[in-house]
Amino acid sequence: MCSGRVDPVFVLQAFEDGADGVLVAGCHIGDCHYISGNLQTKERLENLIKSFEILGIEKDRLRLEWVSAGEGQKFQQLIIEFTKKLRELGPSPFNKKVIANPTGGGV
């Protein structure tokens, strides 16, 4: 229900399970139904991104956006842009399936 529940371990697990990218969307800053959940998420994910270089994951594979349920067009555009970026990056090097089969995988 809240982006504040997104644990960095969930993000890393998504990459390990084959995701080429992870999008976390939360309430706008100052508009969190759970007071500060989105601020916690922002801090956690900023710290996680710092470790991406060590892990060999491009930072553009993780995207954090603030979008409300009433912003359908914004959400649609966000998905289109993120998908395009992931296609440009290609399969995640962190993806076990790609490591096992270098010709497979992808967005």
C-alpha positions as CSV (number, residue, x, y, z in Angstrom):
1,M,0.0,0.0,0.0
2,C,2.9,2.4,0.7
3,S,6.2,2.8,-1.1
4,G,7.6,2.9,2.4
5,R,7.3,-0.9,2.5
6,V,9.7,-1.3,-0.4
7,D,12.8,-2.9,1.1
8,P,16.0,-2.6,-0.9
9,V,16.2,-6.4,-0.6
10,F,13.0,-6.6,-2.7
11,V,14.7,-4.5,-5.4
12,L,17.8,-6.7,-5.5
13,Q,15.7,-9.8,-5.5
14,A,13.8,-8.5,-8.5
15,F,17.0,-8.1,-10.4
16,E,18.2,-11.5,-9.4
17,D,14.9,-13.0,-10.5
18,G,15.3,-11.6,-14.0
19,A,14.0,-8.0,-14.0
20,D,15.9,-5.6,-16.3
21,G,14.6,-2.7,-14.2
22,V,12.6,-1.7,-11.2
23,L,10.1,1.1,-11.0
24,V,9.0,2.2,-7.5
25,A,6.1,4.7,-7.6
26,G,4.8,6.5,-4.5
27,C,2.7,9.3,-3.3
28,H,4.0,12.8,-3.9
29,I,6.3,14.1,-1.1
30,G,4.2,15.7,1.5
31,D,1.1,13.7,0.4
32,C,1.9,10.3,1.9
33,H,-1.1,8.6,3.4
34,Y,1.3,7.1,6.0
35,I,3.0,10.4,6.9
36,S,6.6,9.7,5.9
37,G,6.7,6.4,4.0
38,N,7.7,8.0,0.8
39,L,10.6,9.9,2.5
40,Q,11.8,6.6,4.0
41,T,11.7,5.0,0.5
42,K,13.6,7.9,-1.0
43,E,16.4,7.6,1.5
44,R,16.6,3.8,1.2
45,L,16.7,3.8,-2.6
46,E,19.2,6.6,-2.8
47,N,21.5,4.5,-0.5
48,L,20.8,1.4,-2.6
49,I,21.8,3.2,-5.8
50,K,25.1,4.0,-4.3
51,S,25.9,0.3,-4.1
52,F,24.9,-0.4,-7.7
53,E,28.3,0.4,-9.1
54,I,29.9,-2.3,-6.8
55,L,27.1,-4.7,-7.9
56,G,27.5,-4.0,-11.6
57,I,24.0,-2.6,-12.0
58,E,23.5,0.6,-14.0
59,K,21.7,3.2,-11.8
60,D,19.2,3.9,-14.5
61,R,17.7,0.4,-14.0
62,L,16.0,1.7,-10.8
63,R,13.6,4.5,-11.0
64,L,11.7,6.2,-8.2
65,E,8.8,8.4,-9.1
66,W,6.1,10.3,-7.3
67,V,2.7,9.8,-9.0
68,S,-0.8,9.8,-7.7
69,A,-3.7,7.6,-8.7
70,G,-5.2,10.6,-10.5
71,E,-2.2,11.0,-12.8
72,G,-2.9,8.3,-15.4
73,Q,-1.3,10.1,-18.3
74,K,1.8,10.8,-16.3
75,F,2.0,7.2,-15.2
76,Q,1.6,6.0,-18.8
77,Q,4.3,8.3,-20.0
78,L,6.6,7.2,-17.2
79,I,6.2,3.5,-18.2
80,I,6.9,4.3,-21.8
81,E,10.0,6.3,-21.0
82,F,11.3,3.7,-18.5
83,T,10.7,0.8,-20.9
84,K,12.5,2.7,-23.7
85,K,15.5,3.3,-21.4
86,L,15.6,-0.3,-20.4
87,R,15.6,-1.4,-24.0
88,E,18.6,1.0,-24.6
89,L,20.4,-0.6,-21.7
90,G,19.7,-4.1,-22.7
91,P,19.4,-7.1,-20.4
92,S,20.6,-6.6,-16.9
93,P,24.0,-8.1,-16.2
94,F,22.7,-9.0,-12.8
95,N,20.1,-11.3,-14.3
96,K,21.0,-15.0,-13.7
97,K,19.0,-16.1,-16.8
98,V,21.1,-13.8,-19.0
99,I,24.3,-15.0,-17.4
100,A,23.3,-18.6,-17.9
101,N,22.1,-18.0,-21.5
102,P,23.8,-14.8,-22.9
103,T,21.5,-14.8,-26.0
104,G,18.3,-14.8,-24.0
105,G,16.6,-12.3,-21.7
106,G,15.7,-8.7,-22.3
107,V,12.8,-6.4,-21.7
